[in-house]
Amino acid sequence: MDIEESEIILAQSKKIDLLEQKVVDLLDIIEKMKVKKGSHNSSLPPSSDIVPKKKSVRGVSTKKTGGQKGHKGSTLEMSETPDKIIPLKSNFCAKCGSIIESETFTLKAKRQVIEIPIPKPVIEEYQQYSCTCSTCEHVQVADFPKNVSAPIQYGSSVETLVSYYSVYQYVPFKRLQNMFSHVFSLPLSQGSVANILERASQKATGFYEKIKEEIIKSKVVGSDETGVKVNGKNQWVWVWQNASNTYIETSENRGFETINRVFENGLPNSTLISDRWAAQLKTITFDNQICLAHLIRDVTYLIELEKHDFSSDFKDLLVNIFEHKRTILTNQKAYKVGSIEAKELETKLNLALSIIIDPLKHPKTHTFQKSMLKNR
């Protein structure tokens, strides 16, 4: 083999190596493209899933299905004071055919059926009368109740139901309109629904401010934000909550401007639990806690996408933390800072954060680890 042939073979060998590497890289890209973000591995809501995911971020449970030991069950019990009693007495003897209506009957057994009465609108008419005083001839006219201000209007029970179904049960306007027509036999336009909700919101303003005050005083507050359509426009719904209260605010932006407008002095008494959104972390607080549920979804995505051991180890750590939390709740006793359990968790975290991750091979995993170090 002469020198020229050797050079050709060497060049071809290098080209083959280069092409093989490109094939490997392209296959890796194709594999990663198969991994889509959804509600199980990101902060996207379930409604954004193209195909609903049945995969859970939790591990396989060892518990049996159904109610667990110690769980307080609920049994349908008979009422001691039924609203309606229907006596069942035979008119004749099934054996000989004799008439037995005049015989003495003894209660043998009883069964109860729970029914909901068919709703029917009750129309209350207020009739205003006047009379002339025989002493001074003044024409005295009776006053309508303060809440009766129009010739015909919806009463407080209708407004309460509309508010409950719309705000608490999230029933859309069109379905509310159909429900009141079909179930309550009461025609109700979508414009009337909007007006009723506007009046209800005005009445609730004082109580809503009270909820905000409770959030500000709370030692622990959870917060998040999500995109939503408001009158056809993209906006953001922000939420702050503690164990007893939830405060919701709609805004046109997702930045710190909204937080500063709602809580101008921040939440100085609170440990704020949130995802790693910069605006949330910028809030004036007593302390911060990264939401572990968000982190589990994030590392689930990284496991599916880049398959680095760090992601699996970090997820195991988070699952372990939830197991410890259940133990704490069962024993009604929290771990102290220097306890064995706390030190073990701290050690596992240190090991996970010290793993060397190649930013070229696993860029997203590397970025996530950097974020964990930053928000340690």
Secondary structure, DSSP 8 states (H G I E B T S, - for coil): --HHHHHHHHHHHHHHHHHHHHHHHHHHHHHHHT----TTTSS--GGG-SS-----SS----S-SSS-TT---------SS-S-------SB-TTT--B-TTS--------------------------EEE-TTT--EEE----TT--SSS---HHHHHHHHIIIIIS---HHHHHHHHHHTS-----HHHHHHHHHHHHHHHHHHHHHHHHHHHH-SEEEEEEEEEEETTEEEEEEEEE-SS-EEEEEES--SHHHHHHH-TT-EEEEEEEE-S-HHHHTS-EEEEEE-HHHHHHHHHHHHHHT--HHHHHHHHHHHHHHHHHHHHHHHT----TTSHHHHHHHHHHHHHHTS---TTTSHHHHHHHHHHHHT-
